């Protein structure tokens, strides 16, 4: 089984050592990978601990809603991280190293609380 925390390790590497010309792309990728580390950890947590079943909503929303019932603060943080990931993946406005570092730190906190 894939260890989703590997995405956190990759995210940290992308922040620390990007080529200057690719820096913003690396920061965006780091934030995205950090989000998916937290999302998949949350999904796995719900499957293992509460018999998670997805409703009519999309999987990202379903995981957040499922976590609201179990760990409300984690759900709130995952939703923040999701919004940051949408910025990184879809919005052209500047994405900074600080945005990426925030995502990695928040994702690590979520993963730690779900262990």
Beta strands, then each sheet from edge to edge (+ up, - down):
end
